[in-house]
Amino acid sequence: MLLFAILLWRVLLPTAPLHASGDAGQPGSFLRQGVGARPLALGGAFAAIADDASSIYWNPAGLAQLKKPELTATHLILFEDTSYDFVAAAHPLPTRPGSRIRGTLGLGWIRQSSGNFEKRSNPFDSPTEFSIQENAYQLSWGQSFSEIIPLGFPLALGLSLKGIHQKIDTASGSGFGVDLGILTRPHPRLSFGALIQNLARPKVTLLSRPTRFPLGLDLSSTYAHPFPQQKIRILLAARTSKYGEARWKPSGGLEIEWADKASLRAGHRPRGTSAGLGWRFGNYQLDYSTLLSELGLSHHASLILRFGKTQEELAAEIRRGIQQFNQDEARRLSESYALQADHFLKEGNFPQAIRHLEIATLWNPENPALSSRLERARKLMEQQVGKLKPTLQVLEKTLQEFPSPPKAPAEIPRAEKPIPISPERRKRAEKLYYQAVDAYLKADYPKAKGLLEETLEINPLSVGTRQLLEKIELVTEGLP
């Protein structure tokens, strides 16, 4: 009876839309369905893009492109009583000073579930129902090797370890496999990606005879052309793939993106023609696609959640804050500088962290927490400087034993403490600085520059003053 149920599964499963593609009936064909509304709208030509958490499925090398944690989910209704789900999470590993190995880790889960199948022990028995469950669990890692292998262009590799579990009625079996991904971009507009699926082939035994998953190959390329004035980017993607004994199948897609927010997509593959759209707002991305095949329309929706802000996003927020300044923007600007300081603290770059915290404090002086964080960063810096004191002691002893200019020993204490500034002069410098900020916001750059230069004469160690002076020089560069 159980054997009859397994044979029934092999006969009925090809009614799914997947089997119009030629992967029908092959072991592990549920892993060829595809995930994510955006990749599916592009005809599955995503191995050379792979820029979100769904890279766990399409090309684990793409995980190296992620700069902050992501969570994505997709739900599909393939046909009656059969559903397909994908959930994935990815997290970039923290950077350690001096370490070249970091990359991004990812976890993924794929489930295909079918129910309401009927089975009989013999033709005269009443039918009973059984279900089919297929699951894949993935642990993935992607790493950029551009710094390790000096090729002159980006290169990333990725690896996915996966566990397979299948259950048909009361029979079940498990297996393990490995996928390998490669992603490279020899030109800023051109990229190539490759996925070797089942490099280590899973073997699943349901009854007595094991079934081994076949080897799959996925080759993809993309070309992106931006139009900066119109805030438009056009991306063309092409793909050819092969699974087991099936023939090579070409596919491709087109994406038109506006202002890094809205996207329109279209694609084609042997299963049919697809179309879709997407919207991204901050850390949220919602995508939808539809596929027109011989069996009719199927609909796919996926959601991507990102967490935190990259240093590039923080820098962009700072630029927007300076261009359109008010009290609320000043607080957000201060917070962005403080977050950038946190990044530098994690990297052990204490001078940059102190500089950004000083600027954050100047933009929002009423926030006492910033002063505390600045003090803590300075103490950490002092601890690092303290490690240099044995060297200073050796230098002092050397100067005592050998002839030296009479002023040389006096310079040693000065190396251990900053140049003192009287409270009156500090207040004067702060007043001039705020006047310079006001002039800068009014686009009176010559006045702002003069005030900042006067501030530096009083307090040459003011990092915020120097940074604002650099911004003014950048703004006025090329002006008559």
ZAGUKE-940482 format. One line per 8 residues: number of its first residue (from 1); their letters; for each residue x, y, z of C-alpha. Coordinates in steps of 0.25 Angstrom, whole numbers, plus 5000, padded with zeros to 4 digits. Each point is the difference from the previous one (the first is absolute). Example, Ala and Ser with C-alpha at 12.3 -4.5 7.8 and 13.67 -1.06 7.14 Angstrom:
2
1	as	5049:4982:5031  5006:5014:4998
END
This chain:
480
1	mllfaill	5000:5000:5000  5011:5010:5003  5007:4996:4987  4988:5003:4993  4999:5014:5007  5014:5003:4996  4997:4996:4985  4988:5009:5001
9	wrvllpta	5008:5012:5004  5010:4998:4988  4988:5000:4991  4992:5011:5006  5011:5010:5003  5003:5003:4985  4987:5008:5000  5007:5011:5007
17	plhasgda	5004:5012:4992  5015:4996:5003  4999:4988:4991  4997:5009:4987  5015:5003:5001  5006:4986:4998  5004:4998:5014  4988:4991:5003
25	gqpgsflr	5001:4987:5007  5015:5002:5003  5005:4998:5015  5000:5014:5007  4992:5007:4989  4993:5007:5011  5013:5008:5002  4999:5005:4986
33	qgvgarpl	4987:5008:5002  5006:5013:5003  4999:5010:5011  4997:5015:5001  4991:5008:4992  5011:5009:4994  5008:4988:4995  4988:4993:4995
41	alggafaa	4995:5012:4992  5014:5001:4993  4999:4986:4995  5008:4994:5011  5013:5007:4995  5005:5004:5013  5013:4993:5003  5008:5012:4995
49	iaddassi	4991:5010:5008  4999:4992:5013  4999:5013:5009  4990:4996:5011  4998:4989:5010  4994:4991:4989  5015:4998:4995  5000:4988:5009
57	ywnpagla	4991:4993:4990  5005:5007:4987  5015:5002:5002  5006:5000:5014  5012:5008:4995  4990:5012:4999  4999:5000:5015  5014:5007:5000
65	qlkkpelt	4992:5013:4994  4991:5001:5012  5005:5012:5010  4989:4998:5010  4991:4989:5006  4988:4995:4992  4988:4992:5001  4991:4995:4988
73	athlilfe	4988:4992:4999  4992:4994:4987  4987:4993:5000  4995:4993:4987  4987:4992:4997  5004:4991:4989  4987:4993:4998  4989:4994:5008
81	dtsydfva	5005:4996:5014  5014:5002:4996  5008:5011:5006  5015:5005:4999  5007:5008:5011  5013:5006:5001  5006:5008:5012  5014:5005:5001
89	aahplptr	5009:5008:5009  5014:5006:4998  5010:5007:5009  5013:5006:4996  5011:4996:5010  5007:5011:5007  5013:5006:4995  5012:4996:5008
97	pgsrirgt	5013:5009:4999  5010:4992:4992  4991:4989:4996  4997:4997:4986  4989:4989:5003  4986:5006:5003  4989:4998:4989  4986:4998:5003
105	lglgwirq	4992:4989:5006  4986:4995:4996  4990:4991:5004  4988:4995:4991  4988:4991:5000  4992:4995:4988  4988:4992:5002  4990:4994:4989
113	ssgnfekr	4988:4993:5006  4989:4993:4992  4988:4993:5007  4986:4993:4997  5006:4989:4992  4993:4987:5001  5005:4986:5002  4994:4986:5001
121	snpfdspt	5006:4986:5004  4991:4994:4989  4989:5005:4990  4989:4996:5009  5005:5008:5013  4995:5013:5004  5010:5011:4996  5008:5007:5011
129	efsiqena	5008:5013:4998  5015:5002:5001  5009:5012:4998  5014:5003:4995  5010:5009:5007  5013:5004:4994  5010:5009:5008  5014:5006:4998
137	yqlswgqs	5008:5007:5010  5012:5008:4996  5012:5006:5007  5007:5010:4991  5012:5008:5000  5005:5011:4989  5014:5007:5000  5007:5010:4992
145	fseiiplg	5014:4996:4995  5003:5013:4993  5010:5004:5011  5006:4985:5001  5001:4998:4985  5005:5012:4993  4992:4999:4987  4997:5014:4998
153	fplalgls	4985:4998:5000  4990:4995:5011  4999:4985:5002  4992:4992:5010  4998:4986:5004  4989:4993:5008  4996:4987:5006  4987:4994:5004
161	lkgihqki	4999:4988:5009  4986:4994:4999  4992:4989:5007  4988:4994:4992  4988:4993:5007  4989:4993:4992  4988:4994:5005  4989:4992:4992
169	dtasgsgf	4989:4995:5009  5007:4992:5011  5013:4998:4992  5011:5011:5002  5015:5002:4997  5011:5010:5001  5013:5004:4993  5010:5010:4999
177	gvdlgilt	5006:5008:4989  5009:5012:4996  4998:5012:4990  5012:5009:4995  4998:5014:4995  5009:5010:4993  4997:5014:4997  5009:5010:4993
185	rphprlsf	4999:5014:4994  5011:5003:4990  4994:5013:4996  4991:5009:5009  4988:4998:4990  5003:4985:4997  4999:4988:5010  5001:4985:4999
193	galiqnla	4994:4990:5009  5001:4984:5001  4993:4990:5009  5004:4986:5001  4988:4993:5007  5002:4987:5007  5016:5000:4998  4999:4990:5011
201	rpkvtlls	4987:4993:4996  4990:4997:5011  4995:4985:5001  4986:4997:5006  4995:4987:5003  4985:4999:5002  4998:4985:5000  5012:4991:4996
209	rptrfplg	5005:5006:4988  5008:5013:5001  4998:5012:4991  5011:5009:4996  4997:5014:4996  5007:5004:4986  5010:5011:4998  4994:5014:4996
217	ldlsstya	5007:5011:4993  4995:5015:4999  5008:5010:4992  4995:5015:5000  5005:5013:4996  4995:5015:5001  5002:5013:4994  4996:5013:5007
225	hpfpqqki	4999:5014:4994  4997:5012:5009  4994:5013:4995  5004:5009:5012  4992:5012:4995  4987:4993:4999  5003:4991:5013  4998:4988:4992
233	rillaart	5008:4987:4999  4997:4989:4989  5005:4986:5003  5000:4989:4990  5002:4985:5005  5002:4987:4993  5001:4986:5005  5002:4986:4995
241	skygearw	4998:4988:5009  5000:4985:5000  4996:4990:5011  5003:4985:4999  4997:4994:4986  4991:5012:4996  5005:5009:4988  5005:5013:5002
249	kpsgglei	4989:5011:5002  5003:5015:4997  4992:5011:5007  5002:5015:5002  4993:5012:5006  5000:5015:5000  4999:5010:5012  4998:5015:4999
257	ewadkasl	5003:5006:5014  4996:5015:5004  5007:5008:5011  5004:4987:5007  4986:4998:5004  4990:4995:4989  5003:4989:4990  4992:4994:4988
265	raghrprg	5005:4986:4996  4997:4990:4989  5006:4987:4996  4998:4987:4992  5004:4986:5002  4996:4986:4995  4989:5000:5010  4993:5013:4995
273	tsaglgwr	5001:5015:5000  5001:5008:5013  4998:5014:5005  5001:5007:5013  5003:5013:5008  5007:5004:5013  5000:5011:5010  5011:5003:5010
281	fgnyqldy	4999:5010:5011  5012:5001:5009  5002:4986:5006  4987:4994:4995  4999:4994:4986  4987:4994:4994  5000:4992:4987  4989:4994:4992
289	stllselg	5000:4991:4987  4991:4992:4992  5003:4989:4990  4991:4997:4988  5002:4985:4996  4992:4989:4994  4993:4997:5013  4996:5015:5001
297	lshhasli	5004:5011:5009  5008:4998:5013  5003:5011:5010  5013:5002:5009  5002:5010:5011  5012:5002:5008  5005:5010:5011  5014:5004:5004
305	lrfgktqe	5003:5007:5013  5014:5006:5003  5005:5005:5013  5009:5011:5003  5008:5010:4991  5012:4999:4992  5011:5010:5001  4996:5005:4986
313	elaaeirr	4986:5002:5004  5004:5008:5013  5009:5008:4991  4989:5003:4991  4991:5004:5011  5010:5009:5005  5001:5007:4987  4985:5001:4999
321	giqqfnqd	5000:5006:5014  5010:5011:4997  4993:5004:4988  4986:5001:5006  5003:5004:5015  4991:5002:5011  4999:4996:5015  4994:4986:4997
329	earrlses	5010:4998:4989  5011:5004:5009  4996:4989:5010  5000:4990:4989  5013:5005:4994  5006:4998:5014  4995:4986:5001  5006:4996:4987
337	yalqadhf	5013:5005:5004  4999:4993:5013  4996:4987:4992  5012:5002:4991  5009:5001:5013  4995:4987:5005  5004:4993:4987  5014:5006:5002
345	lkegnfpq	5001:4996:5014  4997:4985:4996  5011:5001:4990  5010:5006:5011  5001:5013:4992  5000:5009:5013  5004:5013:4993  4989:4999:4990
353	airhleia	4990:4996:5011  5004:5012:5008  4999:5010:4989  4986:4995:4996  4995:5001:5014  5006:5014:5002  4992:5004:4987  4987:4993:5006
361	tlwnpenp	5002:5008:5013  5001:5013:4992  4987:4997:4992  4992:4996:5013  5007:5006:5012  4988:4998:5009  5001:4985:4999  5008:4995:5013
369	alssrler	5002:4986:4995  5009:5005:4988  5009:5006:5010  5001:4987:5008  5003:4992:4987  5010:5010:4996  5007:4999:5014  5000:4985:4999
377	arklmeqq	5006:5000:4986  5011:5010:5005  5003:4990:5012  5001:4989:4990  5010:5008:4992  5008:5004:5012  5001:4985:5003  5006:4998:4986
385	vgklkptl	5009:5012:5002  5004:4994:5013  5007:4988:4993  5010:5010:4994  5005:5005:5014  5011:4990:5001  5005:5005:4987  5000:5014:5005
393	qvlektlq	5007:4996:5013  5011:4993:4991  5001:5013:4992  5001:5009:5013  5011:4991:5005  5007:5000:4987  5000:5015:5000  5005:5001:5014
401	efpsppka	5012:4991:4996  5004:5006:4987  5001:5015:4996  4988:5006:4995  4994:5014:4997  4996:5006:5014  4985:5001:4996  4999:4986:4996
409	paeiprae	4997:4994:5013  4989:5010:5002  4993:4995:4988  4997:4987:5006  4989:5004:5010  4994:5008:4989  4998:4987:4992  4992:4994:5011
417	kpipispe	4989:5011:5001  4993:5010:4991  5003:5014:4999  4992:5008:5011  4989:5010:4996  4995:5009:5010  4984:5000:5002  4999:5014:4995
425	rrkraekl	5007:4997:4987  4992:4987:4999  4987:5007:5001  5005:5010:4990  5003:4989:4990  4987:4994:5002  4993:5013:4998  5008:5002:4987
433	yyqavday	4997:4986:4995  4984:5001:5002  5001:5014:4992  5007:4992:4989  4990:4989:5000  4989:5011:4999  5008:5007:4988  5002:4986:4994
441	lkadypka	4985:4997:5000  4997:5013:4994  5010:4997:4989  5009:5011:5004  5012:4992:4998  5011:5011:5000  4995:5005:5014  4999:4986:5005
449	kglleetl	5014:4997:4995  5006:5012:5007  4993:4997:5013  5005:4985:5000  5014:5005:4997  4999:5009:5012  4995:4988:5008  5012:4992:4997
457	einplsvg	5009:5011:5004  4994:4999:5014  4998:4984:5000  5008:4993:4990  4996:4987:5005  4985:5002:4997  4996:4988:4990  4986:5005:4997
465	trqlleki	5006:5014:4996  5010:4993:4990  4989:4991:4994  4990:5011:4998  5012:5008:4994  5002:4989:4990  4986:4999:4996  5000:5015:4997
473	elvteglp	5012:4998:4991  4993:4988:4993  4987:5008:4998  5008:5013:4995  5009:4992:4991  4998:5004:4986  4992:5012:5004  5004:5014:4994
END
